[in-house]
């Protein structure tokens, strides 16, 4: 996805699920391969583990809740 001058690698999660550290790391790795900023669009019922939140913040992963 392109927004302005930036390119984002977007992953969408919905339903009742938990995003774990390996999911975040895998998406960051894929984003780096295509030279895009990592981004998650998640539903209100999706949860993130503590380590996943920490890693996402450290690596500037954009997380939007819809």
C-alpha positions in Angstrom: 0.0 0.0 0.0 1.2 3.5 -0.7 0.2 6.4 1.5 1.8 9.7 0.6 5.4 9.1 -0.1 5.6 6.0 2.0 5.2 2.3 1.1 3.6 0.0 3.7 3.5 -3.8 3.9 0.0 -4.3 5.4 -1.2 -7.4 7.3 -4.8 -7.5 8.4 -5.9 -9.5 11.5 -9.5 -9.9 12.7 -11.6 -12.1 14.9 -10.4 -13.4 18.3 -6.8 -14.0 18.0 -3.5 -13.1 19.6 -0.5 -11.7 17.7 2.7 -13.2 19.1 6.3 -12.2 18.8 7.1 -14.6 15.8 4.2 -13.1 13.8 5.6 -9.6 14.4 9.2 -10.6 13.5 8.1 -12.5 10.4 6.2 -9.4 9.1 9.1 -7.1 9.8 11.4 -9.4 7.9 9.0 -9.5 4.9 8.6 -5.7 5.0 12.4 -5.2 5.0 12.7 -7.4 1.9 10.4 -5.2 -0.1 11.7 -2.0 1.5 8.4 -1.1 3.0 7.3 0.0 6.5 5.5 -2.7 8.5 1.9 -2.1 9.4 -0.9 -4.1 11.0 -4.6 -3.3 10.7 -6.4 -5.2 13.5 -9.9 -5.6 14.8 -10.9 -4.7 18.3 -10.9 -8.4 19.5 -7.3 -9.0 18.4 -4.7 -9.0 21.3 -1.0 -8.6 21.3 1.4 -10.3 23.7 3.7 -8.1 25.8 6.8 -9.2 23.8 5.0 -8.5 20.5 4.0 -5.0 21.7 7.5 -4.3 22.8 9.1 -5.5 19.5 6.5 -3.6 17.4 7.2 -0.4 19.3 11.0 -0.8 19.0 10.8 -1.5 15.3 8.3 1.2 14.6 5.6 -1.1 13.4 2.4 0.9 12.7 -0.7 -0.7 14.3 -4.2 0.6 13.5 -7.3 -0.6 15.2 -10.5 -0.6 13.2 
